[in-house]
Amino acid sequence: MNTANTENTGNTENTAKRPVLKGLSEIFTYFRTNDVPIWFVSPTPYNVLGLDRWVRRFEYVCYFDSFDGWHPKIRIPRETGPREFRSIEDVNNYLLSHKEIADRMRAAGGGKLVLVMFDEETEALAKELGVEIALPPAELRKRLDSKIETTRIGNEAGVFSVPNVLGRADDYDALLALAATVGLGSDLVVQTPYGDSGRTTFFIASRADWDEFADKIIGEDLKVMKRINHLPGTIEGIATRHGTLVGPLMVDITGFEELTPYKGGWCGNDVAPKVLPEARARVHEMTRRLGDRLYREGYRGTFCMDWLLDTDTGEVWLGELNPRVSGASPMTNLITSTYGGVPMFLFHLLEFMDVDYEIDLEAVQRRWEEFDTWSQLILKHTGDEVEIITQAPTSGIWKMNADGAIHFERRDIDWGGVTGEDEAFYLRVYNAGDYRYHGADMGILVSRGRMQTDDRELFPRAKQWAAGILNQFQCVPLPPAVTVVPPAPEAINKMF
């Protein structure tokens, strides 16, 4: 048992009478023979796809039927009419209030609930269904999700952001005056507290830039940073009672027009052991410190830390905190289970199960030091038209020929079946009958090998994969009598 971290006291549960699991073998057996229903409720199974191989009685409850009914652990409720969702929370609350799902959960005797996003309404629905949300409370997650709060907690943990100042500005002169208080200069990056960083981060170097974004900045609490040349990345941690476990370092793939219509928008990750060897230890230590500090704040379980490497100085900075299961979770669990024998997310579940455990955390951490190269691409619709999808590609393993053409190879239920760089696992989101609109999530592609060069350019195969999958969609214009108003980008979350 690792007792080096003596500050993890956020969980005050009385564990004296709970069974104690000793070592990985007993932890494996516990989950393999688990009798507690565990439900992952989300629009798609993407974030924790594959966990059902490790955890008995683990089921996915989803809105989108990514597998056309043939995944044995995915439940899709029958629709009762058209629905309009503005967020992941809306989708999840609909799923939990659907009679089919509610009846199934009650019949199973409750259990544990895992979600990517939820709110107070979700918590009320879960209580009514007799299921426990196996995540920190929505109120705490909301507070920690603020970029302002993240900066404060990071500073307390010794995990510092790019030189910055916090405050408000109602005009351009006020912004410059605020920046001048700490010598940030006039080439600035301004963030508002909440939302996807690709849509709530504004680059302001002139009055014209301010005028373009002023309506999204005025009246908000701001984090104003010096603009740096940087390489963005992400990494996941699990804050546990025994200390913080840290997953593999990932480099972000952002802003490519072949993948996303949003400037700076996240559209994937590379996970490669030889990338940034000089920064790896520093990022791991930052993640560990942040996780330990979050635990003292009362937060336990999985979190995602975005980091920024200053390419001019080599300094590593805190980007932002995602206090939740995240888009990095699939790569984290794939690497830690394939090369280290245990999905890191199991340690999240242990924090919320009725057991205690003893483990050499450092020994577990060492299991994940050597791994192969993987990548994921997030595919969005980059066009402006609104259309009805008439045909969509199938989820499963796809194969690329020598000439760059792709074809469907075989069914599979997660990315573990990808055998080489000429194969990729595609997880579909939108299907025939759904609308395709600007920014719509069309699916996720996971493959071995890198998709991005060290100079942050897409490899040709990345462009071929993206175009190959997106070209599989066939669509028709909306009938004249049908009007669809797609949601504004800032008003919605992505569907995974």
C-alpha positions as CSV (number, residue, x, y, z in Angstrom):
1,M,0.0,0.0,0.0
2,N,1.4,3.4,-0.9
3,T,1.2,5.7,2.1
4,A,3.4,8.5,0.7
5,N,0.5,10.8,0.2
6,T,-0.8,11.5,3.7
7,E,-2.9,14.5,2.6
8,N,-5.6,12.6,0.8
9,T,-8.3,13.0,3.5
10,G,-11.2,14.3,1.4
11,N,-13.1,11.0,1.7
12,T,-14.3,10.7,5.3
13,E,-16.3,7.5,4.8
14,N,-16.1,4.9,7.6
15,T,-14.4,2.0,5.9
16,A,-13.7,-0.1,9.1
17,K,-16.2,-2.8,8.3
18,R,-15.8,-2.9,4.5
19,P,-14.0,-5.8,2.8
20,V,-10.4,-5.1,1.9
21,L,-9.0,-6.1,-1.5
22,K,-5.3,-6.8,-1.4
23,G,-3.4,-6.3,-4.6
24,L,-4.4,-6.3,-8.3
25,S,-5.4,-10.0,-8.4
26,E,-8.1,-9.4,-5.8
27,I,-9.2,-6.2,-7.5
28,F,-9.5,-8.1,-10.9
29,T,-11.5,-10.8,-9.2
30,Y,-13.8,-8.3,-7.5
31,F,-14.8,-6.7,-10.8
32,R,-14.9,-9.9,-12.7
33,T,-17.5,-11.2,-10.2
34,N,-19.1,-7.9,-9.5
35,D,-22.8,-8.1,-8.6
36,V,-23.6,-4.3,-8.5
37,P,-25.2,-2.9,-11.7
38,I,-23.0,-0.2,-13.1
39,W,-24.7,2.0,-15.8
40,F,-22.8,4.4,-18.1
41,V,-25.4,6.9,-19.3
42,S,-24.4,9.1,-22.2
43,P,-25.3,9.9,-25.8
44,T,-22.7,7.4,-27.0
45,P,-20.6,4.7,-25.3
46,Y,-17.4,6.4,-26.5
47,N,-15.8,7.6,-23.3
48,V,-15.6,4.2,-21.5
49,L,-16.2,1.8,-24.4
50,G,-14.5,-1.5,-23.6
51,L,-15.0,-1.3,-19.8
52,D,-17.7,-4.0,-20.0
53,R,-14.9,-6.5,-20.8
54,W,-13.5,-5.9,-17.4
55,V,-16.5,-5.3,-15.2
56,R,-19.4,-7.7,-14.8
57,R,-22.8,-6.1,-14.9
58,F,-21.5,-3.0,-16.7
59,E,-24.0,-1.6,-19.2
60,Y,-24.2,1.4,-21.5
61,V,-27.4,3.4,-21.8
62,C,-27.2,5.6,-24.9
63,Y,-29.3,7.7,-27.2
64,F,-27.4,7.1,-30.4
65,D,-27.4,3.5,-31.7
66,S,-23.8,3.4,-32.8
67,F,-23.8,-0.4,-33.3
68,D,-27.2,-1.0,-35.0
69,G,-28.3,-3.2,-32.0
70,W,-25.6,-5.8,-32.1
71,H,-23.5,-4.6,-29.1
72,P,-24.6,-6.9,-26.3
73,K,-24.2,-4.4,-23.5
74,I,-25.7,-1.3,-25.0
75,R,-29.3,-0.3,-24.3
76,I,-31.1,2.2,-26.6
77,P,-34.7,3.2,-25.5
78,R,-37.4,3.2,-28.2
79,E,-38.2,6.7,-29.2
80,T,-41.6,8.2,-28.6
81,G,-41.2,11.3,-30.8
82,P,-38.8,13.9,-32.0
83,R,-36.5,15.4,-29.4
84,E,-34.4,18.6,-29.3
85,F,-31.3,18.5,-27.0
86,R,-29.1,21.4,-26.2
87,S,-26.5,19.6,-24.1
88,I,-25.3,16.2,-22.9
89,E,-27.2,16.8,-19.7
90,D,-30.4,17.1,-21.6
91,V,-29.8,13.8,-23.3
92,N,-28.9,12.0,-20.1
93,N,-31.9,13.4,-18.2
94,Y,-34.1,12.2,-21.1
95,L,-32.6,8.7,-20.9
96,L,-33.0,8.5,-17.1
97,S,-36.6,9.6,-17.3
98,H,-37.5,7.2,-20.1
99,K,-39.8,4.5,-18.8
100,E,-37.9,1.6,-20.4
101,I,-34.6,2.7,-18.8
102,A,-36.2,3.6,-15.4
103,D,-38.0,0.2,-15.3
104,R,-34.8,-1.6,-16.1
105,M,-32.8,0.2,-13.4
106,R,-35.5,-0.4,-10.8
107,A,-35.8,-4.0,-11.7
108,A,-32.0,-4.4,-11.3
109,G,-32.1,-3.0,-7.8
110,G,-30.4,0.3,-8.4
111,G,-26.6,0.3,-8.6
112,K,-24.0,2.8,-9.6
113,L,-24.3,5.5,-12.3
114,V,-21.4,6.9,-14.4
115,L,-21.9,9.9,-16.7
116,V,-19.7,12.4,-18.5
117,M,-22.0,15.4,-17.8
118,F,-24.9,15.8,-15.3
119,D,-26.6,18.5,-13.3
120,E,-29.0,18.8,-10.3
121,E,-31.9,17.4,-12.3
122,T,-29.8,14.3,-13.0
123,E,-29.0,13.9,-9.3
124,A,-32.8,14.1,-8.5
125,L,-33.6,11.5,-11.2
126,A,-30.9,9.2,-9.9
127,K,-32.2,9.5,-6.3
128,E,-35.7,8.7,-7.6
129,L,-34.4,5.6,-9.4
130,G,-32.4,4.4,-6.4
131,V,-29.0,4.6,-8.1
132,E,-25.9,6.3,-6.8
133,I,-23.9,8.6,-9.1
134,A,-20.4,7.3,-8.8
135,L,-18.9,10.8,-9.3
136,P,-18.4,13.9,-7.2
137,P,-21.5,16.1,-6.8
138,A,-22.6,18.4,-9.7
139,E,-22.1,21.5,-7.5
140,L,-18.5,20.6,-6.8
141,R,-17.8,19.7,-10.4
142,K,-19.3,23.0,-11.6
143,R,-17.2,25.0,-9.3
144,L,-14.0,23.2,-10.2
145,D,-14.8,23.4,-13.9
146,S,-14.4,27.2,-13.8
147,K,-11.1,28.3,-15.4
148,I,-10.9,30.9,-12.6
149,E,-11.2,28.3,-9.9
150,T,-8.8,26.0,-11.7
151,T,-6.2,28.7,-11.7
152,R,-6.6,29.3,-7.9
153,I,-6.4,25.6,-7.0
154,G,-3.5,25.1,-9.4
155,N,-1.6,27.9,-7.8
156,E,-2.2,26.4,-4.4
157,A,-0.9,23.0,-5.6
158,G,2.2,24.6,-7.3
159,V,0.8,23.9,-10.7
160,F,0.9,27.2,-12.4
161,S,-0.8,28.6,-15.5
162,V,0.8,30.8,-18.2
163,P,1.5,34.2,-16.7
164,N,-1.9,35.7,-16.1
165,V,-4.2,38.0,-14.3
166,L,-7.8,37.5,-13.2
167,G,-10.4,40.2,-13.4
168,R,-13.0,41.9,-15.6
169,A,-12.9,44.3,-18.6
170,D,-15.7,46.2,-20.1
171,D,-13.7,47.8,-23.0
172,Y,-10.4,47.3,-24.7
173,D,-8.6,50.0,-22.7
174,A,-9.7,48.3,-19.5
175,L,-8.3,44.9,-20.8
176,L,-4.9,46.5,-21.6
177,A,-4.9,48.1,-18.1
178,L,-5.7,44.8,-16.5
179,A,-2.9,43.1,-18.4
180,A,-0.4,45.8,-17.6
181,T,-0.8,45.2,-13.8
182,V,1.4,42.1,-14.2
183,G,3.3,43.0,-17.4
184,L,1.5,40.7,-19.9
185,G,1.9,43.0,-22.8
186,S,-0.8,43.6,-25.5
187,D,-0.8,40.2,-27.3
188,L,-3.3,38.4,-25.1
189,V,-5.3,35.3,-24.7
190,V,-8.6,35.8,-22.8
191,Q,-10.7,33.0,-21.4
192,T,-14.2,33.1,-19.9
193,P,-14.9,30.7,-17.0
194,Y,-17.0,27.9,-18.5
195,G,-17.3,26.0,-21.8
196,D,-15.2,24.2,-24.3
197,S,-11.8,26.0,-24.5
198,G,-12.0,26.0,-28.3
199,R,-15.1,28.2,-28.1
200,T,-14.4,30.3,-25.0
201,T,-10.8,31.3,-25.6
202,F,-10.2,34.6,-27.5
203,F,-7.0,35.8,-29.0
204,I,-6.8,39.6,-28.7
205,A,-3.9,41.6,-30.1
206,S,-5.8,44.7,-31.3
207,R,-8.9,46.8,-30.8
208,A,-10.4,45.1,-33.9
209,D,-9.9,41.7,-32.1
210,W,-11.7,43.1,-29.0
211,D,-14.6,44.4,-31.1
212,E,-15.0,41.0,-32.6
213,F,-15.3,39.2,-29.3
214,A,-16.5,41.9,-26.9
215,D,-20.1,40.6,-26.6
216,K,-18.7,37.3,-25.3
217,I,-16.3,38.9,-22.8
218,I,-18.0,41.9,-21.3
219,G,-19.6,41.1,-17.9
220,E,-17.6,37.8,-17.5
221,D,-14.9,36.9,-15.0
222,L,-11.8,36.7,-17.1
223,K,-8.5,34.9,-17.1
224,V,-6.1,37.1,-19.2
225,M,-2.9,35.4,-20.2
226,K,0.3,36.3,-22.1
227,R,0.2,34.7,-25.5
228,I,2.9,32.1,-26.0
229,N,3.9,29.7,-28.7
230,H,2.8,26.4,-27.4
231,L,2.2,22.7,-27.9
232,P,-1.1,21.6,-26.3
233,G,-1.7,18.3,-24.6
234,T,-3.8,16.5,-22.1
235,I,-3.4,13.8,-19.4
236,E,-5.8,12.0,-17.1
237,G,-5.4,11.3,-13.4
238,I,-7.4,9.4,-10.8
239,A,-7.5,11.0,-7.3
240,T,-7.7,8.2,-4.9
241,R,-7.5,7.7,-1.1
242,H,-4.0,6.3,-1.6
243,G,-2.7,9.0,-3.9
244,T,-3.1,10.1,-7.5
245,L,-2.6,7.7,-10.4
246,V,-1.5,9.4,-13.7
247,G,-2.2,8.1,-17.2
248,P,-0.2,8.4,-20.4
249,L,0.7,11.8,-21.8
250,M,-1.2,12.8,-24.9
251,V,-0.6,15.6,-27.5
252,D,-3.7,17.3,-28.7
253,I,-4.8,17.5,-32.3
254,T,-6.5,20.8,-32.7
255,G,-8.1,23.1,-35.3
256,F,-7.5,21.2,-38.5
257,E,-10.1,22.2,-41.1
258,E,-10.4,18.6,-42.4
259,L,-11.7,17.6,-38.9
260,T,-13.4,20.6,-37.3
261,P,-14.9,23.9,-38.3
262,Y,-13.8,25.5,-35.0
263,K,-10.5,27.5,-34.9
264,G,-8.5,25.8,-32.1
265,G,-11.2,23.2,-31.6
266,W,-10.1,19.9,-30.2
267,C,-10.2,17.1,-32.8
268,G,-8.1,14.3,-31.4
269,N,-5.0,13.0,-29.6
270,D,-1.7,11.3,-30.3
271,V,-0.4,8.9,-27.6
272,A,3.3,8.2,-28.3
273,P,5.9,7.2,-25.8
274,K,8.7,9.0,-27.6
275,V,7.0,12.4,-27.8
276,L,8.3,15.1,-25.4
277,P,10.5,12.9,-23.2
278,E,12.0,16.0,-21.6
279,A,8.6,17.2,-20.4
280,R,7.0,13.9,-19.5
281,A,8.2,13.8,-15.9
282,R,7.1,17.4,-15.2
283,V,3.6,16.8,-16.6
284,H,3.2,13.7,-14.5
285,E,4.3,15.5,-11.4
286,M,1.9,18.4,-12.1
287,T,-1.0,15.9,-12.6
288,R,-0.1,14.2,-9.3
289,R,0.0,17.5,-7.4
290,L,-3.2,18.7,-8.9
291,G,-5.0,15.4,-8.1
292,D,-3.8,15.4,-4.5
293,R,-5.0,19.0,-4.1
294,L,-8.4,18.1,-5.7
295,Y,-8.8,15.2,-3.2
296,R,-8.3,17.6,-0.3
297,E,-11.0,19.8,-2.0
298,G,-13.4,16.8,-1.7
299,Y,-13.1,15.7,-5.3
300,R,-12.2,12.0,-5.9
301,G,-12.0,9.9,-9.0
302,T,-11.1,10.7,-12.6
303,F,-10.1,14.1,-13.9
304,C,-8.4,15.5,-17.1
305,M,-5.6,18.1,-17.0
306,D,-4.8,20.1,-20.2
307,W,-1.2,21.3,-20.3
308,L,0.7,23.7,-22.5
309,L,4.4,23.4,-23.4
310,D,6.0,26.8,-24.2
311,T,8.0,25.8,-27.3
312,D,10.3,28.9,-26.9
313,T,11.3,28.3,-23.3
314,G,10.5,24.6,-22.6
315,E,8.3,25.6,-19.6
316,V,5.2,23.5,-19.0
317,W,2.0,25.3,-17.8
318,L,-1.4,24.3,-16.6
319,G,-4.1,24.7,-19.3
320,E,-7.4,23.8,-17.8
321,L,-9.1,21.2,-15.7
322,N,-11.9,18.9,-16.7
323,P,-13.3,17.4,-13.5
324,R,-15.0,14.4,-15.2
325,V,-14.7,11.4,-17.5
326,S,-13.3,13.1,-20.7
327,G,-12.4,12.7,-24.3
328,A,-9.0,11.5,-23.1
329,S,-10.5,8.6,-21.2
330,P,-10.7,6.1,-24.2
331,M,-6.9,6.5,-24.9
332,T,-6.1,6.3,-21.2
333,N,-7.9,3.1,-20.6
334,L,-6.8,1.5,-23.9
335,I,-3.1,2.1,-23.1
336,T,-3.3,1.2,-19.4
337,S,-5.2,-2.0,-20.0
338,T,-3.4,-3.2,-23.2
339,Y,0.1,-2.5,-21.9
340,G,-0.3,-2.4,-18.1
341,G,-2.9,-5.0,-17.6
342,V,-5.5,-2.8,-15.9
343,P,-7.8,0.1,-17.1
344,M,-7.0,3.1,-15.0
345,F,-10.8,3.8,-14.7
346,L,-11.1,0.7,-12.4
347,F,-9.5,2.8,-9.7
348,H,-12.1,5.5,-10.2
349,L,-14.8,2.9,-9.6
350,L,-13.1,1.6,-6.5
351,E,-13.5,5.0,-4.9
352,F,-17.3,4.6,-5.2
353,M,-17.8,0.9,-4.5
354,D,-18.4,-0.6,-1.0
355,V,-14.9,-2.0,-0.6
356,D,-11.5,-0.8,0.5
357,Y,-8.3,-1.8,-1.0
358,E,-4.6,-2.0,-0.5
359,I,-2.3,-1.4,-3.4
360,D,1.3,-0.4,-4.2
361,L,0.3,2.7,-6.3
362,E,3.8,3.2,-7.5
363,A,4.1,-0.3,-8.8
364,V,0.8,0.0,-10.7
365,Q,2.1,3.3,-12.1
366,R,5.3,1.7,-13.4
367,R,3.2,-0.9,-15.4
368,W,2.1,2.0,-17.7
369,E,5.5,3.4,-18.6
370,E,6.0,1.4,-21.8
371,F,3.4,1.3,-24.6
372,D,2.8,1.5,-28.3
373,T,1.6,4.5,-30.3
374,W,-2.1,5.2,-30.8
375,S,-4.2,8.1,-31.9
376,Q,-7.9,9.2,-32.1
377,L,-9.6,11.6,-34.5
378,I,-12.8,13.4,-33.7
379,L,-14.7,13.9,-37.0
380,K,-17.1,16.9,-37.3
381,H,-19.1,18.1,-40.2
382,T,-17.3,21.2,-41.5
383,G,-19.9,22.4,-44.1
384,D,-22.6,25.0,-43.5
385,E,-25.6,23.2,-45.0
386,V,-28.2,21.4,-43.0
387,E,-29.2,18.0,-44.6
388,I,-30.8,14.7,-43.7
389,I,-28.5,11.7,-43.6
390,T,-29.7,8.8,-45.8
391,Q,-26.8,6.5,-45.4
392,A,-24.0,6.4,-42.7
393,P,-20.9,4.2,-42.3
394,T,-21.0,1.3,-39.9
395,S,-19.2,1.2,-36.6
396,G,-16.4,-1.4,-36.5
397,I,-13.0,-2.0,-38.1
398,W,-12.2,-0.3,-41.3
399,K,-9.2,-1.0,-43.5
400,M,-7.1,1.3,-45.8
401,N,-5.7,0.0,-49.0
402,A,-2.3,1.0,-50.4
403,D,-3.9,3.7,-52.6
404,G,-5.6,5.4,-49.6
405,A,-9.1,4.0,-50.2
406,I,-10.9,2.6,-47.3
407,H,-13.5,-0.2,-46.8
408,F,-15.4,-1.8,-44.0
409,E,-13.5,-4.9,-42.8
410,R,-15.3,-6.5,-39.9
411,R,-17.6,-5.9,-36.9
412,D,-16.0,-5.2,-33.5
413,I,-17.2,-3.7,-30.3
414,D,-14.2,-1.5,-29.4
415,W,-10.8,-0.3,-30.6
416,G,-8.9,-3.2,-29.0
417,G,-9.3,-5.2,-32.2
418,V,-7.2,-2.8,-34.4
419,T,-4.1,-4.8,-35.5
420,G,-2.1,-2.3,-37.5
421,E,-1.8,1.2,-38.9
422,D,-3.8,0.2,-42.0
423,E,-6.8,-0.4,-39.7
424,A,-8.9,1.9,-37.7
425,F,-12.0,1.5,-35.4
426,Y,-14.8,3.9,-36.3
427,L,-17.5,4.7,-33.8
428,R,-20.5,6.3,-35.5
429,V,-22.6,9.0,-33.8
430,Y,-25.2,10.3,-36.3
431,N,-27.1,7.7,-38.4
432,A,-29.5,7.7,-41.3
433,G,-32.5,9.9,-40.5
434,D,-30.5,12.3,-38.3
435,Y,-29.6,15.8,-39.4
436,R,-26.1,16.8,-40.5
437,Y,-25.3,20.4,-39.7
438,H,-22.3,22.7,-39.1
439,G,-20.2,21.3,-36.3
440,A,-22.2,18.0,-35.9
441,D,-20.2,15.1,-34.4
442,M,-20.0,12.5,-37.2
443,G,-17.9,10.0,-35.3
444,I,-14.6,8.9,-33.7
445,L,-11.7,7.1,-35.4
446,V,-9.1,5.2,-33.4
447,S,-6.0,3.7,-34.9
448,R,-2.5,2.6,-34.2
449,G,0.3,5.0,-35.0
450,R,0.4,8.8,-35.0
451,M,-1.9,11.1,-37.0
452,Q,0.1,14.3,-36.4
453,T,3.8,15.2,-37.0
454,D,6.1,16.7,-34.4
455,D,5.6,20.0,-36.3
456,R,1.8,19.7,-35.7
457,E,0.8,18.9,-39.2
458,L,-1.6,16.1,-40.1
459,F,0.0,13.1,-41.7
460,P,-1.4,12.3,-45.1
461,R,-3.0,9.1,-43.7
462,A,-4.9,11.2,-41.2
463,K,-6.5,13.2,-44.0
464,Q,-7.2,10.0,-45.9
465,W,-8.9,8.4,-43.0
466,A,-11.0,11.5,-42.2
467,A,-12.1,12.0,-45.8
468,G,-12.6,8.3,-46.3
469,I,-15.1,8.0,-43.4
470,L,-16.8,11.3,-44.0
471,N,-17.4,10.5,-47.7
472,Q,-19.3,7.4,-46.6
473,F,-22.2,9.6,-45.5
474,Q,-24.9,10.2,-48.1
475,C,-27.3,13.1,-47.5
476,V,-30.2,14.9,-49.1
477,P,-31.5,18.5,-48.7
478,L,-34.3,19.2,-46.3
479,P,-37.8,19.1,-47.8
480,P,-39.0,22.7,-48.5
481,A,-41.7,22.4,-45.8
482,V,-39.1,21.4,-43.1
483,T,-37.1,24.1,-41.2
484,V,-34.3,23.0,-38.9
485,V,-32.4,25.5,-36.8
486,P,-29.2,23.9,-35.7
487,P,-28.0,24.8,-32.2
488,A,-25.5,27.6,-31.9
489,P,-22.0,26.3,-31.1
490,E,-21.7,28.1,-27.8
491,A,-25.1,26.7,-26.7
492,I,-24.3,23.0,-26.8
493,N,-21.8,20.4,-25.7
494,K,-20.4,17.8,-28.0
495,M,-22.3,14.5,-27.9
496,F,-19.6,12.5,-26.1
